[in-house]
Amino acid sequence: MVKITFKFWDEVIIHETLQLSYEDMVKRFSLGVQPGGLGTPLRWAEGVLFFNEGMPPTDEVVKEQLEGKIHWNAVQWALMPQYKNVIPIVDISAKIPVVNVSENKILCDVAKALKATIQTP
C-alpha cells in the first residue's frame, strides 16, 4: 500500500494586510463584475471576511513551503460577524460568493490573528 502523509503548514507568513470596512471590501471586490455575474469568491471564518494573495512560486518560496512555511503576499480583510454565503451587489444584480472556511483550523487561526491586529483607542 502507498504511504500517505499529511503535513500541515507550520507557519503562515503574511507580508501585508489591508483592513477595510465591510462596505469598502464589497466595493473593492465588486469592481469589474459584469451585471448578473459572479465576483471573486471571498473566504469567511471567525467573523472575518478575507481574500489572500499567494507569493509567486520562486525557488525560495517553494523551498520554504516544503519546510512548512507558506507565504502570502497580501491579505485584504473586513469584519463580517455573521456568515452569508453570498453578498449581493444590488445595483448590477451580481453576487460575490463567500466560502465558509471555519472547518479549516489554519484559516481560523489566520482570521483570529487578523482580528487581533485591530487597535482600540
C-alpha positions in Angstrom: 0.0 0.0 0.0 1.1 3.6 -0.7 2.2 5.6 2.3 0.0 8.7 2.7 1.4 11.6 4.8 -0.5 14.8 5.9 1.9 17.6 6.7 0.0 20.8 7.5 1.6 24.3 7.5 3.7 25.2 10.5 3.6 28.9 9.8 1.7 31.3 7.6 3.7 34.4 6.8 1.6 37.4 5.8 3.7 40.2 4.2 1.0 42.9 4.0 -2.6 43.4 5.4 -5.2 45.8 4.5 -8.2 46.1 6.8 -11.2 47.6 5.2 -14.7 48.4 6.3 -17.2 45.8 5.2 -18.7 48.3 2.7 -15.3 49.1 1.2 -14.4 45.4 0.9 -17.6 44.8 -1.0 -17.0 47.8 -3.3 -13.4 46.6 -4.0 -14.5 43.1 -4.9 -17.4 44.5 -7.0 -15.2 46.3 -9.4 -15.3 44.8 -12.8 -18.1 42.3 -12.1 -20.4 42.1 -15.0 -24.1 42.7 -14.5 -25.7 39.4 -13.4 -22.2 37.9 -12.9 -20.2 36.5 -10.0 -17.3 38.3 -8.3 -14.2 36.7 -6.9 -15.0 34.3 -4.1 -14.1 35.5 -0.6 -13.4 33.5 2.5 -15.1 33.7 5.9 -14.0 32.4 9.3 -14.3 33.7 12.9 -16.3 36.8 11.9 -13.7 37.8 9.3 -14.2 38.2 5.5 -10.9 37.9 3.7 -9.0 37.4 0.5 -5.4 36.3 0.3 -2.9 36.6 -2.5 -0.1 34.0 -2.6 3.5 34.7 -3.4 4.9 33.7 -6.8 6.4 30.2 -6.7 10.1 31.2 -6.8 12.7 28.7 -5.8 13.0 30.3 -2.3 9.2 30.3 -1.7 8.8 26.7 -2.8 11.7 25.7 -0.6 10.1 27.3 2.4 6.7 25.7 1.5 8.4 22.3 1.6 9.7 23.3 5.1 6.1 24.1 6.3 6.0 27.8 5.8 3.5 29.4 3.4 3.9 33.0 2.3 1.0 35.2 1.4 1.9 38.4 -0.4 -1.2 40.3 1.0 -4.5 39.8 2.8 -7.4 42.2 2.4 -10.0 41.8 5.1 -13.0 43.2 6.9 -15.2 42.3 9.9 -18.3 40.4 9.0 -19.8 39.0 12.2 -22.4 36.7 10.6 -21.6 34.3 7.7 -23.5 34.8 4.5 -22.9 32.5 1.5 -23.3 35.3 -1.0 -23.0 39.1 -0.9 -25.5 40.7 -3.3 -24.4 43.6 -5.5 -27.8 45.1 -5.9 -27.1 47.9 -8.4 -25.9 45.4 -11.1 -27.8 42.2 -9.9 -24.5 40.4 -9.3 -23.1 38.4 -6.4 -19.9 37.8 -4.6 -19.7 34.2 -3.3 -18.4 33.7 0.2 -16.9 30.4 1.3 -17.2 29.4 4.9 -13.7 28.0 5.8 -14.5 27.6 9.5 -13.6 23.9 9.4 -10.0 24.8 8.5 -8.1 25.3 11.7 -5.3 27.2 9.9 -7.6 29.7 8.2 -9.5 30.1 11.5 -6.1 30.9 13.2 -5.4 33.5 10.4 -8.8 35.1 11.0 -8.2 35.3 14.7 -4.7 36.8 14.1 -6.2 39.4 11.8 -8.8 40.4 14.4 -6.0 40.7 17.0 -4.4 43.4 14.9 -7.4 45.8 15.4 -6.2 48.7 17.5 -8.6 50.1 20.1 -8.1 53.6 21.3 
